[in-house]
Amino acid sequence: MADPKSGAPVATIADNRLIVRPIITEKTTRSRETMGKYAFEVAEAATKHAVGRAIERMFGVKVRKVNLVRRHGKMRRVRSKPGWTSDTKRAIVTVEAGQKIVFFEGI
């Protein structure tokens, strides 16, 4: 696969490694039900186009929009020793009106 702008080869990640896990919280459940937005934790090397294609192939829906958010790790203490949680990257995926990702239904 080549980058459409520069023509340089682009490294690809398999769909099952690109999408790490779904994010299920009260806030994401509310946005899923009202606006059709689904949240996933994705690989650090993920791009908007790659995430959109992976979601379309994995769940059979038409993706309208993808937003990526980088979340920096927080400092946590275990007894007297400080440490950091891992940085993560999240994707907020908006699907076409009337479509749903069946994986999330009933959760």
PyMOL commands that set and color helices and strands:
alter all, ss='L'
color gray80, all
select helices_A, chain A and resi 15-18+26-35+48-59+102-104
alter helices_A, ss='H'
color red, helices_A
select strands_A, chain A and resi 19-22+37-42+63-71+75-78+81-84+88-95
alter strands_A, ss='S'
color yellow, strands_A
deselect
rebuild
show_as cartoon
